[in-house]
Amino acid sequence: MEGGLRALKMEDFQATQNSVIVRRLTKTYGAVKAISNVSFRIAKGEVVGFLGPNGAGKSTTMRIIAGLVPATSGSVEICGESVALNPDGAKRHLAFMPENNPLPEDLRVREYLSFRARIKGVEDVRSSVDEAMEVCQLRRKASSWIIGNLSKGFRQRVGIADAILAKPDLIIMDEPTIGLDPHQILAIRSLINSLRGKMSVILSSHILPEIELMCDRVMIINQGVIVATGAPEALRNDFIARDRYSVSLKADPESMKRMLSALGRDIEMESNTEPDAAGYVEYVLSVPRGDDVGAVLIGEFSKDTRLSLREVAFRKPTLEEIFMAATRRGWEEIRKNSKRDGEEDEI
């Protein structure tokens, strides 16, 4: 290049744009394949949720990224450093917070964080500990508290403070909100949101609404294969074929079917409840995506005052519904591939 500047290699460019690059990652335990050909990237400053049923391969993938277990094949790079070829270099860029965060019971919060900062080679220990405690709202209240006396929520905050001490490029959190009460979950959610743009975060959770509130992107893994990835809204478009409305009124299912049929539109009655004490039945109706029928339903059901229409509401698909649709599609594709390869449906 002119001026003596070296041309930027593609690998260097990728490393500057991504904290994590996973390529064709596979892990087997004997005849059991825990993950198969997993590939993805995580941009710098991005918060990504990792979802999957128990045994789907979430923890295996996260532990390989963290350098705790080796992959059978494939590669992981953290900020351009290979986890397999240069584990020490890669680990300098990351922090791992396991589900059951092991903390010493007999140390005070500041003592423990100062000890951890020295282990990590932090230059200004006092300043770094103060900053981490301030971010995690530990400095004023819990600085001198003994860790063994802390609630689960405060222990999680200590774990996150430990993770951010050395300002890593990547933090991996396994179930950071498990076992917390609603107030503690709000605090941890706010804390994780505060890291966005500063550090990349991979977190797994079984609390799906929390994933949607905290994450820029979601990856869903099933049977060791990534079956979906994208922002929650994009996944809704990919996996939820029809829009849904909830309707509450005084009409039995047969009458409801006749009224819907008379509208002459593609409206399906998916489910209904039993009448409540006041005689109201809750219906879930599905329509083609983008078919805004709310006003039509209100107009039709308001004609007969005996129906006592109480509510017509659009139902935004939940992450749980996306999760179920993605894993169901994943199962179908896995079975299809197994049959194509002449294998049985056994796992």
N, C-alpha and C positions, 0 to 999 in steps of 0.2 A: 504494500500500500504506500502511496506517496507520503513523504514526510517521515518515513521510517516507522510509521505506526503499524503494529502487527494486526493483521485481519482477525476479527473476532470469530473464534470457532463456534460452531453450532452448540457444542457442549457447554462452552463458557456462557453463551447467551441464555441457554436453558437454566443454567445454575443461577444466573442473576435474576431470572424471572420466577423461579420456583424454589421453595424450600425443600420439597420432597419430590423425587422422581422414582417411581416404582415401575420396573419393567419385567413382565412375564414371570412374576413371583410364584413359585410352587414349593409346597412343603408336604412331605409324606412321612408317615410314621409306619414303617413296614408296608403293609398292603393298603393302609388307609391314607387317602389324600385329603389333608386338612384344607389346603387352598390350592387352586389350580389356575396358572396363567393369569395372575392378577396384575393389572397395570393401571396406574393412575398418577396424577400430578397434583400437587397442592401449591398454590401460589403464595408468595410471601405476604404475610399479614392476613391470610384467609382462615376463617374458622369453619371446619368441616366436621359434620356429624357422621359417625360410622354406625350403621344399623344392621341388624341381622338376628335371626332366631338363635337360641342357644345352640352352640356347636357349629355355627355357620362359618367360623373362621375369623371372626373379628379379633379376638385376643391373640390368635396366632400371628395375624398380619401385623398387629401393633407391636408385639414383642419382637418380631423380626426387624421392623423399622427401628426399634429402640436398641437393636443389637444384643438382645438377651438370648435369642435362639438363632441358629443359622438357618438359612434357606436351603432347600434341596437344589433348587436352580433359580435363575433369575437374578435381578440386582436391585439394590436400593441405594440411592444417593441422597445425602442430606447436605444441602448447600454445596453441591459439587463434590462432596467427599463420599467415597464408596464405603458403605457400612461393612462389607466383607473384606475389602482390601486395606482399608485404613480405619479400623474401628475407633481408635482413640481420636482421630481427627474428626470423624463423623459425630462422635458423642459429645464433642465440645460444642456442637451446635444445638443440642437437644436436651430436654429434661423429660423424664417419664414419671407420671404419678399413677401408681397402680390402684386398683379398686379398694383393696384393704391397705390403706396407706400406713406403712410401718413407721411409728414414731416412738421415741423413747419416753417412757412414762414419768421418769424422775427428773427430767431437765425442764428448766423454765423456757418459755418461748424464745426469748432473746438469746439465751445460752445455746439452744439448739441451732437457731438460724446462724449465729456467729460461727459455730463449729462447722456447719455445712458450708458456709461461705469460704472458710479457710481451706476445706477439702477441695472445693471447686477452683481454688486459686484466684479468688476475687481479690483485687488489689486494695480497694478501700472497703474493708469489711464493715466498719461501723456505718458508713454512708449507705452502702448497698443494703444492709439489714434494715436501716431506718426507712429507706425507700420502699422495700418490699413489704414491710409491716404497714406502712402508710397506705399503699395500694390495696392491701388485703384487710384494712381497717383493724389492725391488731395493735398498733403503736400505743394508743391511749388506754385501751381497756385491758389487753391481755399480755402486755409486754413482760410482766413479771409473774404471770400465772404459770403454774406447773402443768405440763402437757397432760398428765394423767387425770387432771381434774377438769379438763375442757369438755364441752359438749361436742357431739359429732360435727356440727356445723363449724365450730371454731377449729377443730382438728383439720377439717378440709381446707380451711383458710390457711392454716400453718403449712399444709402440704403444697398449696399453690404458691405461697410465699417462698418456700424452699425452691420450687420449680423455677421461679422467675429471678432468683438471686443473681445469677450470672448473666441475665438478659439473653437467654438462648433464642435462636431463630425459630425453634419448633418446640412446642409442649404437647405431649401425648397424655391424655387424661382418660382413664378407664372408669366409667361410672362415677363421675365427680359429685353427683347429687343423690346417690343412692342412700336411703335411710335418713334423709333430712326432712325436717318439717317444712311447711310452706314458706315460713319467714326465712328459714335458712336457705331454701332453694332460691328465693328471690335474691338473696345476698350473693350467692355463688353465681347466679345468672348475670347479675350486674357486674361482678368481678371479671367473668370471662368476656363479657361484651367490652369491657374496658381494655382488653388486650388486643382487640381487633385492629389491624393495621400496624401494630407494633411487633407482634409475633404470630407465627402460624400456629394454629391449634387443631389437633385431632382429638375428638372426644367421642366416646361411645356412651350410650344411655338406653335404658329400656323405657324412659319417660319420654315418649315421642313428642308431646307438645313442647317440652323443654328444648329438644333438638331444633324444632322449627323456630323457636324464639331466639336461640343463641347462634344458629349456624347460617353461613352464607350459602352453603352447599351441603347436600346429603348424598352419601354413598350407601347403597343397600347391598349386602352380601348374603348369598344363600348357597349352602353346600359348597363353600369355598370358591364361589364365582361371583364377581360383581355383576348384579342383574339390573342395576339402575344407578345413575348418578346425575346430579343436576340440582338447581335451585328448587325449593319446594313447589313454587308456582309452575315451573317447567315440567316437573314430574306429574303434577295434576293433569296437565294437558296430555302427557304421554300415556298415563295409566288409567285415567278416569274418563270413560267414553261418553258419559251422559251427565247432565246437570240434574240436581235434585232439589225438590221443594218439600217443605213440611207444611201440612194443612191441618188445622184443628177446627172441627165443626160437628154438628149433631146429625150424622148420617151413617147408616150401616154400610158395610162393604158392598153389598149388592147394589144399593142405591148409588153409591159412589161410582161404581163401575159404569152404570147406565149414564150418569151425568158426564163422565169423562168421555165415553163413547160418543155422546151427542155433540161434543165439541169438535169432532172430526180432526183431531190432531194426534200426533204421536206422543201420547202421554201414557206411561205405564204406572200402575199402582204396585209398588214394591213391597210395602208392609203396612200394617196397621196395628194399633193397640186395641185392647178391650175398652169399652166405654168407661169413663171415670164416673165419680159419684154424681156429677152434674150432667152426664150423658154425652160428653164430648169424646170423640175418637180422634187420635192423632194418626195421620196418614203420611207416608213418604212416597212422593211421586217422582218419576224420572222422565226427563225430556231430552231431545237431542241437544248437544252442547251449543250454547249461544242462543237457544230458543227462549227468549224472554217472555214467559207466559204468566208472570206474576199478576199483571193487570187483568189478563184474560180470566184467570182463576177467581180473582176477587170479584170481577164483574159478574161472572156466572153464578158463583155461590151466594152472592148478595141478593140475587133476585128473589130467593125464597127465604123469607124471614124465619121460617121454622127451622132452618139449618143453623141459625145463630152462629154464623161464621165468626170465629175468634181470632184466627191467625192464618196468614199465608206468608211463608218466609223462605228465602233462598238459602240452601244449605251448602256452604263452602266445603268441599271435600277435605277431610282431615288427613293428617300425615299417617294415621293408623290405616285408613283406607288405601292410601298410596302404598304403604308398606305391605299390606296383605295382597294387593293386586300385583306388586312387583315380585314378591316371593312366590306367588302362585304361578306367574308367568315363568319365573326362573325354574320352578319344579317342572313345568311342562317342557321347557326347552332342554333341561337336563335329561328327562326321560326320552325325548325325541332323539337327542344325540346318542344316548345309550343304545336305543333300538337300531339307529342307523349304523352304529359300530358293531352290531351283532351281540351286544351285551344284554344281560338281564336288567330289570329295574332295581335290582338291589343296590344298596349304597356300600 
